[in-house]
Amino acid sequence: MANFLFVLSRDDNEAVTRCFQFAKIAHSKGHKTDVFFIDDGVLWADSERNMNEKTKTGDCPNDYLPYLVEHQVPIGV
C-alpha cells in the first residue's frame, strides 16, 4: 500500500476533475489517499461551487467527489 497526496493549486474545472478522479482511483485500489487545496485551488472548497460543469471528456468533479466524501478521504485546505 502506498501513500498518495493530490495537490490542487488551480481554479480549473479540468484540474479538479482529474484530481478527484485520480484520488478516487488510488483510494479504491487500497492506497492511503489525501487531497489538499492550495493557492487558487482553495476556491473549490466553497460548498456553493458548481461541481457539475462537464470537462472536455464529459465527466465532472461531482462524478468523483461523492466517493471521496463517502469514504472519508481527507480533503485539506
Backbone as XML, in Angstrom:
<?xml version="1.0"?>
<chain id="A" units="angstrom">
  <residue number="1" name="MET">
    <atom name="N" x="0.847" y="-1.175" z="0.000"/>
    <atom name="CA" x="0.000" y="0.000" z="0.000"/>
    <atom name="C" x="0.895" y="1.242" z="0.000"/>
  </residue>
  <residue number="2" name="ALA">
    <atom name="N" x="0.587" y="2.195" z="-0.873"/>
    <atom name="CA" x="1.342" y="3.439" z="-0.986"/>
    <atom name="C" x="0.538" y="4.596" z="-0.393"/>
  </residue>
  <residue number="3" name="ASN">
    <atom name="N" x="1.211" y="5.711" z="-0.197"/>
    <atom name="CA" x="0.571" y="6.939" z="0.256"/>
    <atom name="C" x="0.526" y="7.917" z="-0.911"/>
  </residue>
  <residue number="4" name="PHE">
    <atom name="N" x="-0.638" y="8.494" z="-1.166"/>
    <atom name="CA" x="-0.806" y="9.467" z="-2.231"/>
    <atom name="C" x="-1.333" y="10.780" z="-1.653"/>
  </residue>
  <residue number="5" name="LEU">
    <atom name="N" x="-0.747" y="11.879" z="-2.093"/>
    <atom name="CA" x="-1.240" y="13.210" z="-1.773"/>
    <atom name="C" x="-1.460" y="13.927" z="-3.090"/>
  </residue>
  <residue number="6" name="PHE">
    <atom name="N" x="-2.711" y="14.285" z="-3.368"/>
    <atom name="CA" x="-3.050" y="15.026" z="-4.576"/>
    <atom name="C" x="-3.238" y="16.482" z="-4.190"/>
  </residue>
  <residue number="7" name="VAL">
    <atom name="N" x="-2.472" y="17.369" z="-4.820"/>
    <atom name="CA" x="-2.493" y="18.794" z="-4.502"/>
    <atom name="C" x="-3.096" y="19.548" z="-5.676"/>
  </residue>
  <residue number="8" name="LEU">
    <atom name="N" x="-4.140" y="20.313" z="-5.394"/>
    <atom name="CA" x="-4.780" y="21.143" z="-6.416"/>
    <atom name="C" x="-4.440" y="22.593" z="-6.131"/>
  </residue>
  <residue number="9" name="SER">
    <atom name="N" x="-3.827" y="23.255" z="-7.118"/>
    <atom name="CA" x="-3.414" y="24.647" z="-6.911"/>
    <atom name="C" x="-4.053" y="25.604" z="-7.910"/>
  </residue>
  <residue number="10" name="ARG">
    <atom name="N" x="-4.966" y="25.111" z="-8.738"/>
    <atom name="CA" x="-5.570" y="25.957" z="-9.775"/>
    <atom name="C" x="-7.089" y="25.972" z="-9.656"/>
  </residue>
  <residue number="11" name="ASP">
    <atom name="N" x="-7.663" y="27.083" z="-10.054"/>
    <atom name="CA" x="-9.122" y="27.206" z="-10.146"/>
    <atom name="C" x="-9.508" y="26.806" z="-11.566"/>
  </residue>
  <residue number="12" name="ASP">
    <atom name="N" x="-9.522" y="25.514" z="-11.801"/>
    <atom name="CA" x="-9.704" y="24.984" z="-13.150"/>
    <atom name="C" x="-10.544" y="23.715" z="-13.063"/>
  </residue>
  <residue number="13" name="ASN">
    <atom name="N" x="-11.650" y="23.688" z="-13.778"/>
    <atom name="CA" x="-12.566" y="22.557" z="-13.724"/>
    <atom name="C" x="-11.905" y="21.255" z="-14.176"/>
  </residue>
  <residue number="14" name="GLU">
    <atom name="N" x="-11.101" y="21.321" z="-15.230"/>
    <atom name="CA" x="-10.403" y="20.117" z="-15.711"/>
    <atom name="C" x="-9.455" y="19.587" z="-14.626"/>
  </residue>
  <residue number="15" name="ALA">
    <atom name="N" x="-8.703" y="20.492" z="-13.999"/>
    <atom name="CA" x="-7.727" y="20.084" z="-12.991"/>
    <atom name="C" x="-8.400" y="19.451" z="-11.773"/>
  </residue>
  <residue number="16" name="VAL">
    <atom name="N" x="-9.473" y="20.045" z="-11.287"/>
    <atom name="CA" x="-10.141" y="19.485" z="-10.101"/>
    <atom name="C" x="-10.792" y="18.149" z="-10.433"/>
  </residue>
  <residue number="17" name="THR">
    <atom name="N" x="-11.332" y="18.021" z="-11.630"/>
    <atom name="CA" x="-11.935" y="16.746" z="-12.027"/>
    <atom name="C" x="-10.896" y="15.648" z="-12.029"/>
  </residue>
  <residue number="18" name="ARG">
    <atom name="N" x="-9.715" y="15.903" z="-12.615"/>
    <atom name="CA" x="-8.649" y="14.889" z="-12.642"/>
    <atom name="C" x="-8.111" y="14.612" z="-11.238"/>
  </residue>
  <residue number="19" name="CYS">
    <atom name="N" x="-7.983" y="15.649" z="-10.438"/>
    <atom name="CA" x="-7.514" y="15.476" z="-9.061"/>
    <atom name="C" x="-8.444" y="14.518" z="-8.307"/>
  </residue>
  <residue number="20" name="PHE">
    <atom name="N" x="-9.733" y="14.765" z="-8.382"/>
    <atom name="CA" x="-10.706" y="13.906" z="-7.701"/>
    <atom name="C" x="-10.722" y="12.503" z="-8.311"/>
  </residue>
  <residue number="21" name="GLN">
    <atom name="N" x="-10.617" y="12.424" z="-9.646"/>
    <atom name="CA" x="-10.631" y="11.121" z="-10.307"/>
    <atom name="C" x="-9.434" y="10.276" z="-9.862"/>
  </residue>
  <residue number="22" name="PHE">
    <atom name="N" x="-8.237" y="10.867" z="-9.886"/>
    <atom name="CA" x="-7.048" y="10.115" z="-9.509"/>
    <atom name="C" x="-7.071" y="9.745" z="-8.033"/>
  </residue>
  <residue number="23" name="ALA">
    <atom name="N" x="-7.596" y="10.623" z="-7.193"/>
    <atom name="CA" x="-7.724" y="10.311" z="-5.770"/>
    <atom name="C" x="-8.678" y="9.139" z="-5.562"/>
  </residue>
  <residue number="24" name="LYS">
    <atom name="N" x="-9.768" y="9.135" z="-6.294"/>
    <atom name="CA" x="-10.725" y="8.026" z="-6.193"/>
    <atom name="C" x="-10.076" y="6.717" z="-6.626"/>
  </residue>
  <residue number="25" name="ILE">
    <atom name="N" x="-9.352" y="6.744" z="-7.727"/>
    <atom name="CA" x="-8.698" y="5.529" z="-8.221"/>
    <atom name="C" x="-7.688" y="5.007" z="-7.201"/>
  </residue>
  <residue number="26" name="ALA">
    <atom name="N" x="-6.845" y="5.899" z="-6.696"/>
    <atom name="CA" x="-5.827" y="5.481" z="-5.723"/>
    <atom name="C" x="-6.481" y="4.880" z="-4.487"/>
  </residue>
  <residue number="27" name="HIS">
    <atom name="N" x="-7.501" y="5.557" z="-3.967"/>
    <atom name="CA" x="-8.170" y="5.056" z="-2.757"/>
    <atom name="C" x="-8.853" y="3.721" z="-3.021"/>
  </residue>
  <residue number="28" name="SER">
    <atom name="N" x="-9.519" y="3.591" z="-4.157"/>
    <atom name="CA" x="-10.246" y="2.350" z="-4.460"/>
    <atom name="C" x="-9.299" y="1.165" z="-4.638"/>
  </residue>
  <residue number="29" name="LYS">
    <atom name="N" x="-8.018" y="1.435" z="-4.905"/>
    <atom name="CA" x="-7.019" y="0.366" z="-5.015"/>
    <atom name="C" x="-6.368" y="0.068" z="-3.663"/>
  </residue>
  <residue number="30" name="GLY">
    <atom name="N" x="-6.869" y="0.707" z="-2.603"/>
    <atom name="CA" x="-6.415" y="0.403" z="-1.253"/>
    <atom name="C" x="-5.286" y="1.270" z="-0.736"/>
  </residue>
  <residue number="31" name="HIS">
    <atom name="N" x="-4.939" y="2.326" z="-1.454"/>
    <atom name="CA" x="-3.859" y="3.205" z="-1.022"/>
    <atom name="C" x="-4.381" y="4.294" z="-0.086"/>
  </residue>
  <residue number="32" name="LYS">
    <atom name="N" x="-3.537" y="4.724" z="0.848"/>
    <atom name="CA" x="-3.885" y="5.864" z="1.695"/>
    <atom name="C" x="-3.834" y="7.099" z="0.817"/>
  </residue>
  <residue number="33" name="THR">
    <atom name="N" x="-4.914" y="7.848" z="0.816"/>
    <atom name="CA" x="-5.064" y="8.960" z="-0.120"/>
    <atom name="C" x="-5.525" y="10.212" z="0.607"/>
  </residue>
  <residue number="34" name="ASP">
    <atom name="N" x="-4.891" y="11.334" z="0.274"/>
    <atom name="CA" x="-5.281" y="12.637" z="0.791"/>
    <atom name="C" x="-5.339" y="13.612" z="-0.380"/>
  </residue>
  <residue number="35" name="VAL">
    <atom name="N" x="-6.205" y="14.619" z="-0.246"/>
    <atom name="CA" x="-6.312" y="15.698" z="-1.224"/>
    <atom name="C" x="-6.084" y="17.001" z="-0.476"/>
  </residue>
  <residue number="36" name="PHE">
    <atom name="N" x="-5.347" y="17.923" z="-1.086"/>
    <atom name="CA" x="-5.089" y="19.208" z="-0.444"/>
    <atom name="C" x="-5.228" y="20.323" z="-1.467"/>
  </residue>
  <residue number="37" name="PHE">
    <atom name="N" x="-5.948" y="21.388" z="-1.087"/>
    <atom name="CA" x="-6.131" y="22.564" z="-1.940"/>
    <atom name="C" x="-5.179" y="23.666" z="-1.488"/>
  </residue>
  <residue number="38" name="ILE">
    <atom name="N" x="-4.440" y="24.248" z="-2.430"/>
    <atom name="CA" x="-3.575" y="25.394" z="-2.135"/>
    <atom name="C" x="-3.808" y="26.468" z="-3.188"/>
  </residue>
  <residue number="39" name="ASP">
    <atom name="N" x="-3.298" y="27.646" z="-2.945"/>
    <atom name="CA" x="-3.372" y="28.768" z="-3.888"/>
    <atom name="C" x="-4.808" y="28.913" z="-4.418"/>
  </residue>
  <residue number="40" name="ASP">
    <atom name="N" x="-4.990" y="29.023" z="-5.731"/>
    <atom name="CA" x="-6.336" y="29.189" z="-6.296"/>
    <atom name="C" x="-7.202" y="27.944" z="-6.153"/>
  </residue>
  <residue number="41" name="GLY">
    <atom name="N" x="-6.603" y="26.812" z="-5.831"/>
    <atom name="CA" x="-7.369" y="25.590" z="-5.622"/>
    <atom name="C" x="-8.325" y="25.675" z="-4.440"/>
  </residue>
  <residue number="42" name="VAL">
    <atom name="N" x="-8.032" y="26.577" z="-3.487"/>
    <atom name="CA" x="-8.910" y="26.700" z="-2.314"/>
    <atom name="C" x="-10.317" y="27.160" z="-2.703"/>
  </residue>
  <residue number="43" name="LEU">
    <atom name="N" x="-10.457" y="27.755" z="-3.866"/>
    <atom name="CA" x="-11.784" y="28.189" z="-4.311"/>
    <atom name="C" x="-12.738" y="27.005" z="-4.492"/>
  </residue>
  <residue number="44" name="TRP">
    <atom name="N" x="-12.197" y="25.797" z="-4.644"/>
    <atom name="CA" x="-13.035" y="24.607" z="-4.788"/>
    <atom name="C" x="-13.571" y="24.107" z="-3.447"/>
  </residue>
  <residue number="45" name="ALA">
    <atom name="N" x="-13.156" y="24.703" z="-2.349"/>
    <atom name="CA" x="-13.675" y="24.321" z="-1.031"/>
    <atom name="C" x="-15.026" y="24.968" z="-0.741"/>
  </residue>
  <residue number="46" name="ASP">
    <atom name="N" x="-15.484" y="25.834" z="-1.614"/>
    <atom name="CA" x="-16.768" y="26.523" z="-1.462"/>
    <atom name="C" x="-17.912" y="25.546" z="-1.730"/>
  </residue>
  <residue number="47" name="SER">
    <atom name="N" x="-18.756" y="25.321" z="-0.739"/>
    <atom name="CA" x="-19.861" y="24.367" z="-0.895"/>
    <atom name="C" x="-20.897" y="24.812" z="-1.924"/>
  </residue>
  <residue number="48" name="GLU">
    <atom name="N" x="-20.869" y="26.089" z="-2.290"/>
    <atom name="CA" x="-21.799" y="26.613" z="-3.306"/>
    <atom name="C" x="-21.251" y="26.447" z="-4.727"/>
  </residue>
  <residue number="49" name="ARG">
    <atom name="N" x="-20.048" y="25.962" z="-4.851"/>
    <atom name="CA" x="-19.382" y="25.838" z="-6.151"/>
    <atom name="C" x="-20.101" y="24.818" z="-7.030"/>
  </residue>
  <residue number="50" name="ASN">
    <atom name="N" x="-20.192" y="25.102" z="-8.330"/>
    <atom name="CA" x="-20.810" y="24.181" z="-9.285"/>
    <atom name="C" x="-19.854" y="23.024" z="-9.556"/>
  </residue>
  <residue number="51" name="MET">
    <atom name="N" x="-20.189" y="21.859" z="-9.079"/>
    <atom name="CA" x="-19.365" y="20.658" z="-9.274"/>
    <atom name="C" x="-19.883" y="19.797" z="-10.425"/>
  </residue>
  <residue number="52" name="ASN">
    <atom name="N" x="-20.849" y="20.330" z="-11.177"/>
    <atom name="CA" x="-21.448" y="19.564" z="-12.277"/>
    <atom name="C" x="-21.051" y="20.068" z="-13.655"/>
  </residue>
  <residue number="53" name="GLU">
    <atom name="N" x="-20.121" y="21.020" z="-13.723"/>
    <atom name="CA" x="-19.661" y="21.518" z="-15.017"/>
    <atom name="C" x="-18.830" y="20.431" z="-15.699"/>
  </residue>
  <residue number="54" name="LYS">
    <atom name="N" x="-19.213" y="20.078" z="-16.922"/>
    <atom name="CA" x="-18.562" y="18.995" z="-17.655"/>
    <atom name="C" x="-17.199" y="19.423" z="-18.201"/>
  </residue>
  <residue number="55" name="THR">
    <atom name="N" x="-16.278" y="18.477" z="-18.243"/>
    <atom name="CA" x="-14.983" y="18.688" z="-18.872"/>
    <atom name="C" x="-15.087" y="18.300" z="-20.344"/>
  </residue>
  <residue number="56" name="LYS">
    <atom name="N" x="-13.988" y="18.432" z="-21.066"/>
    <atom name="CA" x="-13.972" y="18.053" z="-22.484"/>
    <atom name="C" x="-14.246" y="16.568" z="-22.681"/>
  </residue>
  <residue number="57" name="THR">
    <atom name="N" x="-13.934" y="15.771" z="-21.669"/>
    <atom name="CA" x="-14.159" y="14.329" z="-21.772"/>
    <atom name="C" x="-15.541" y="13.901" z="-21.277"/>
  </residue>
  <residue number="58" name="GLY">
    <atom name="N" x="-16.336" y="14.867" z="-20.804"/>
    <atom name="CA" x="-17.718" y="14.583" z="-20.423"/>
    <atom name="C" x="-17.943" y="14.264" z="-18.962"/>
  </residue>
  <residue number="59" name="ASP">
    <atom name="N" x="-16.882" y="14.191" z="-18.170"/>
    <atom name="CA" x="-17.085" y="13.958" z="-16.741"/>
    <atom name="C" x="-16.985" y="15.285" z="-15.996"/>
  </residue>
  <residue number="60" name="CYS">
    <atom name="N" x="-17.251" y="15.243" z="-14.713"/>
    <atom name="CA" x="-17.248" y="16.461" z="-13.912"/>
    <atom name="C" x="-16.768" y="16.125" z="-12.500"/>
  </residue>
  <residue number="61" name="PRO">
    <atom name="N" x="-16.409" y="17.130" z="-11.703"/>
    <atom name="CA" x="-15.940" y="16.858" z="-10.341"/>
    <atom name="C" x="-16.920" y="16.021" z="-9.516"/>
  </residue>
  <residue number="62" name="ASN">
    <atom name="N" x="-18.202" y="16.256" z="-9.722"/>
    <atom name="CA" x="-19.211" y="15.555" z="-8.935"/>
    <atom name="C" x="-19.340" y="14.078" z="-9.305"/>
  </residue>
  <residue number="63" name="ASP">
    <atom name="N" x="-18.676" y="13.651" z="-10.370"/>
    <atom name="CA" x="-18.639" y="12.217" z="-10.684"/>
    <atom name="C" x="-17.751" y="11.470" z="-9.694"/>
  </residue>
  <residue number="64" name="TYR">
    <atom name="N" x="-16.833" y="12.177" z="-9.028"/>
    <atom name="CA" x="-15.845" y="11.547" z="-8.153"/>
    <atom name="C" x="-15.921" y="12.009" z="-6.694"/>
  </residue>
  <residue number="65" name="LEU">
    <atom name="N" x="-16.363" y="13.249" z="-6.475"/>
    <atom name="CA" x="-16.394" y="13.800" z="-5.121"/>
    <atom name="C" x="-17.268" y="12.990" z="-4.159"/>
  </residue>
  <residue number="66" name="PRO">
    <atom name="N" x="-18.447" y="12.526" z="-4.537"/>
    <atom name="CA" x="-19.246" y="11.754" z="-3.581"/>
    <atom name="C" x="-18.517" y="10.516" z="-3.045"/>
  </residue>
  <residue number="67" name="TYR">
    <atom name="N" x="-17.745" y="9.859" z="-3.889"/>
    <atom name="CA" x="-16.965" y="8.703" z="-3.430"/>
    <atom name="C" x="-15.973" y="9.131" z="-2.352"/>
  </residue>
  <residue number="68" name="LEU">
    <atom name="N" x="-15.266" y="10.239" z="-2.614"/>
    <atom name="CA" x="-14.262" y="10.716" z="-1.658"/>
    <atom name="C" x="-14.900" y="11.063" z="-0.324"/>
  </residue>
  <residue number="69" name="VAL">
    <atom name="N" x="-16.054" y="11.712" z="-0.366"/>
    <atom name="CA" x="-16.763" y="12.088" z="0.860"/>
    <atom name="C" x="-17.268" y="10.846" z="1.577"/>
  </residue>
  <residue number="70" name="GLU">
    <atom name="N" x="-17.889" y="9.938" z="0.844"/>
    <atom name="CA" x="-18.442" y="8.715" z="1.440"/>
    <atom name="C" x="-17.353" y="7.876" z="2.121"/>
  </residue>
  <residue number="71" name="HIS">
    <atom name="N" x="-16.177" y="7.842" z="1.523"/>
    <atom name="CA" x="-15.092" y="7.030" z="2.073"/>
    <atom name="C" x="-14.146" y="7.847" z="2.965"/>
  </residue>
  <residue number="72" name="GLN">
    <atom name="N" x="-14.571" y="9.049" z="3.296"/>
    <atom name="CA" x="-13.857" y="9.924" z="4.232"/>
    <atom name="C" x="-12.393" y="10.136" z="3.850"/>
  </residue>
  <residue number="73" name="VAL">
    <atom name="N" x="-12.155" y="10.321" z="2.547"/>
    <atom name="CA" x="-10.814" y="10.685" z="2.095"/>
    <atom name="C" x="-10.565" y="12.119" z="2.556"/>
  </residue>
  <residue number="74" name="PRO">
    <atom name="N" x="-9.500" y="12.362" z="3.334"/>
    <atom name="CA" x="-9.255" y="13.721" z="3.845"/>
    <atom name="C" x="-9.015" y="14.727" z="2.717"/>
  </residue>
  <residue number="75" name="ILE">
    <atom name="N" x="-9.708" y="15.851" z="2.806"/>
    <atom name="CA" x="-9.514" y="16.962" z="1.881"/>
    <atom name="C" x="-9.177" y="18.175" z="2.731"/>
  </residue>
  <residue number="76" name="GLY">
    <atom name="N" x="-7.941" y="18.643" z="2.606"/>
    <atom name="CA" x="-7.473" y="19.759" z="3.413"/>
    <atom name="C" x="-7.356" y="21.032" z="2.604"/>
  </residue>
  <residue number="77" name="VAL">
    <atom name="N" x="-7.434" y="22.150" z="3.318"/>
    <atom name="CA" x="-7.303" y="23.474" z="2.690"/>
    <atom name="C" x="-6.204" y="24.216" z="3.406"/>
  </residue>
</chain>
